[in-house]
């Protein structure tokens, strides 16, 4: 499976920071934002990753990331002409996908959980479904695409409803079969004058072809100043938690009682 990161757009909600560079290159705690989706894909074993962005800042991405060797992956780049939405951006990945299923993540998504099972489960789920999305619970669902599900399928998906019918939302991480490109080519412009990937997901939901996985760890995107701050706080908290666990383990090993933690004994 290959991976696609959508990192286009003007990031107007983050002006004036985005006047001089792409929002996905802004810092989230100690790393540029784009590092997080790359690491998410690499963690599940995806080695070939396409970054779709505007030509204006393509050089900025390459100067930072180069070929991806630092992450243990091979990075590819594709320019999205204009700013016609995520659907148009996803169409740029058709040649890269090579007729196989692929995983997509929005470039401002901060996911800390290992999604290996999310990906592996699709190997059997694809017999009955054309696509899969990652969903999570939100305290403010009307800011996102709200979903409703029954058993193992998404039955309803509405983008930013005024009155949410659920507190489960679409995180912006998806797996598609290659036939999604046929749907993308026949999309109509939304009320925002963009081609929306949400419209494709809505179609799959109506056809009973959309399954899902539920994220159990913390998640945020970073499209506004508030979310950018929340993402930074989240990553700092995770780092501090990891440090405490390492220190606790070090104290345990250095106590003179044991040189290592006891392993479970067979019963």
C-alpha positions in Angstrom: 0.0 0.0 0.0 1.2 3.5 -0.8 0.4 6.7 1.1 -0.7 10.2 0.0 -0.5 13.4 2.1 -2.7 16.3 1.0 -0.7 19.4 1.9 -2.1 22.1 -0.4 -4.4 25.1 0.3 -3.7 28.6 1.4 -4.1 28.2 5.1 -5.9 31.6 5.3 -7.1 30.9 8.9 -3.5 31.0 9.9 -2.6 34.3 8.4 -0.2 36.1 8.6 2.0 33.0 9.3 1.0 31.5 6.0 1.8 34.5 3.9 5.4 33.4 3.5 5.0 29.6 3.6 2.7 26.6 3.5 0.8 25.9 6.8 2.0 22.3 6.8 5.6 23.6 7.4 4.7 25.5 10.5 5.9 24.1 13.8 3.9 21.9 16.1 6.0 21.8 19.3 9.5 20.6 18.2 8.7 19.5 14.6 7.3 20.9 11.4 3.6 19.9 11.0 4.3 17.8 8.0 6.5 15.4 10.0 3.5 14.0 11.8 1.6 12.6 8.9 4.8 11.2 7.4 5.5 9.4 10.7 2.0 8.1 10.9 2.3 6.5 7.5 5.8 5.2 8.1 4.7 3.7 11.4 2.3 1.3 9.6 4.9 0.3 7.1 4.1 2.5 4.2 7.3 3.3 2.4 6.2 5.2 -0.8 4.6 8.5 0.1 3.3 11.2 -2.2 3.0 14.8 -1.0 0.5 16.9 -3.0 1.0 20.6 -2.6 1.0 23.9 -4.5 3.9 24.7 -6.8 4.5 28.0 -4.9 6.1 26.2 -1.9 7.2 22.9 -3.4 10.8 24.0 -3.0 10.2 24.6 0.8 9.0 21.0 1.2 11.9 19.5 -0.7 14.5 21.6 1.2 13.1 20.3 4.5 12.2 16.7 3.6 14.4 15.9 0.5 13.9 12.2 -0.5 12.5 11.1 2.8 15.6 9.0 3.8 15.5 10.5 7.3 12.1 8.9 7.9 13.0 5.6 6.2 10.6 6.3 3.3 10.7 7.4 -0.3 9.0 10.7 -0.8 7.4 11.8 -4.1 6.0 15.2 -4.9 3.1 16.4 -7.1 1.9 19.9 -7.8 -1.8 20.7 -7.4 -2.7 23.5 -9.9 -5.1 26.0 -8.4 -6.9 25.5 -5.1 -10.0 23.5 -6.0 -10.2 21.4 -2.8 -9.2 18.0 -1.5 -11.0 16.1 -4.3 -8.9 17.8 -6.9 -5.8 17.3 -4.9 -6.5 13.6 -4.6 -6.9 13.3 -8.4 -3.2 14.2 -8.6 -2.4 10.9 -7.0 -4.0 8.7 -9.7 -0.7 7.8 -11.5 1.1 7.4 -8.2 -1.5 4.9 -6.8 -0.7 2.4 -9.7 -4.1 0.8 -9.6 -3.9 -0.3 -6.0 -5.6 0.7 -2.7 -3.8 3.6 -0.9 -4.0 5.5 2.3 -4.6 9.3 2.5 -4.0 11.7 5.3 -4.6 15.4 5.5 -1.3 17.2 6.1 -2.5 19.0 9.2 -3.6 15.8 11.0 -1.8 15.0 14.3 -2.4 11.3 15.0 -0.3 9.7 17.8 -1.8 6.2 17.7 -0.2 3.3 15.8 -2.7 2.6 13.0 -1.3 -0.8 11.9 -4.5 -2.7 12.7 -6.6 0.0 10.9 -4.6 -0.8 7.7 -4.3 -4.5 8.1 -8.0 -5.0 8.7 -8.8 -3.5 5.3 -7.2 -6.5 3.7 -10.3 -8.5 4.5 -12.8 -5.5 4.6 -12.1 -4.6 1.0 -14.0 -7.6 -0.1 -17.2 -5.8 1.0 -16.2 -2.1 1.1 -14.7 0.4 -1.3 -13.3 2.7 1.3 -12.5 3.1 5.0 -12.2 6.2 7.2 -10.8 6.8 10.7 -13.3 8.4 13.0 -13.1 9.8 16.6 -15.2 11.4 19.2 -15.2 15.2 19.4 -16.5 17.7 22.0 -17.3 20.1 19.1 -18.4 17.9 16.2 -20.0 20.7 14.1 -16.5 21.8 13.2 -15.9 18.6 11.2 -17.6 16.0 9.0 -20.0 14.2 11.4 -20.7 10.5 10.9 -23.2 8.0 11.9 -22.6 4.3 11.8 -24.3 0.9 12.3 -22.3 -2.3 12.9 -19.3 -2.1 10.6 -20.5 0.6 8.1 -20.9 4.3 8.0 -24.5 5.1 7.2 -24.4 8.9 7.2 -21.8 11.6 6.7 -22.5 15.3 6.7 -19.9 18.1 6.5 -20.0 20.6 9.4 -23.8 20.4 10.3 -25.2 23.2 12.4 -27.0 20.6 14.5 -24.7 17.5 14.8 -26.5 14.2 15.0 -23.5 12.4 16.5 -20.3 13.3 18.3 -18.2 11.0 16.0 -16.3 12.9 13.3 -14.2 12.2 10.2 -10.6 12.7 11.1 -9.3 13.1 7.5 -7.5 9.8 7.2 -8.9 7.4 4.6 -8.1 4.3 2.6 -9.4 4.0 -0.9 -9.6 1.4 -3.7 -8.3 2.8 -7.0 -11.9 3.1 -8.5 -12.3 6.2 -6.4 -10.6 8.1 -9.2 -13.6 7.5 -11.5 -15.8 9.1 -8.9 -13.5 12.0 -8.4 -13.5 12.7 -12.1 -17.3 13.0 -12.1 -17.6 15.2 -9.0 -19.5 18.5 -9.1 -18.3 21.7 -7.4 -19.6 22.2 -3.8 -21.2 25.3 -2.4 -17.6 26.4 -1.4 -16.7 26.1 -5.1 -14.4 23.2 -4.4 -14.3 19.5 -5.3 -14.8 17.8 -1.9 -13.5 14.3 -0.9 -16.4 14.4 1.5 -18.8 14.1 -1.4 -17.1 10.8 -2.5 -17.3 9.5 1.1 -21.0 10.4 1.2 -21.6 8.5 -2.0 -19.9 5.4 -0.6 -21.9 5.7 2.6 -25.2 5.8 0.7 -24.1 2.7 -1.3 -23.1 0.8 1.9 -19.5 0.8 0.8 -17.8 2.8 3.6 -16.4 1.1 6.7 -14.5 2.7 9.5 -12.0 2.4 12.4 -12.3 4.3 15.7 -9.3 6.3 17.0 -9.0 5.8 20.8 -6.1 8.1 21.5 -6.1 11.9 21.4 -6.3 13.6 18.0 -6.3 17.1 16.5 -5.8 18.9 13.3 -4.0 22.2 13.1 -6.0 24.4 10.8 -6.6 27.3 13.1 -4.5 29.1 15.8 -6.5 27.4 18.5 -6.0 24.0 17.0 -2.3 24.7 16.3 -1.9 25.5 20.0 -3.8 22.4 21.1 -1.6 20.3 18.9 1.5 21.7 20.4 0.2 21.1 23.9 -0.7 17.5 23.0 2.8 16.7 21.7 4.4 18.3 24.7 2.2 16.3 27.1 3.1 13.1 25.2 6.8 13.8 25.4 6.6 14.5 29.1 4.7 11.3 29.7 7.3 9.3 27.7 10.1 10.9 29.8 8.4 9.9 33.0 8.0 6.3 31.9 11.7 6.2 30.9 12.8 7.7 34.2 10.5 5.3 36.1 12.0 2.4 34.3 15.5 3.6 34.9 14.9 4.0 38.6 13.4 0.5 38.7 16.5 -1.0 37.0 19.0 0.9 39.1 17.4 0.1 42.5 19.7 -2.8 43.2 16.8 -5.1 43.7 16.5 -6.2 40.0 18.4 -5.5 36.9 15.4 -5.9 34.8 11.6 -6.1 35.2 10.3 -9.5 35.8 8.6 -11.2 32.9 5.3 -13.0 33.1 5.6 -16.6 34.0 3.6 -19.3 32.1 0.6 -20.8 34.0 
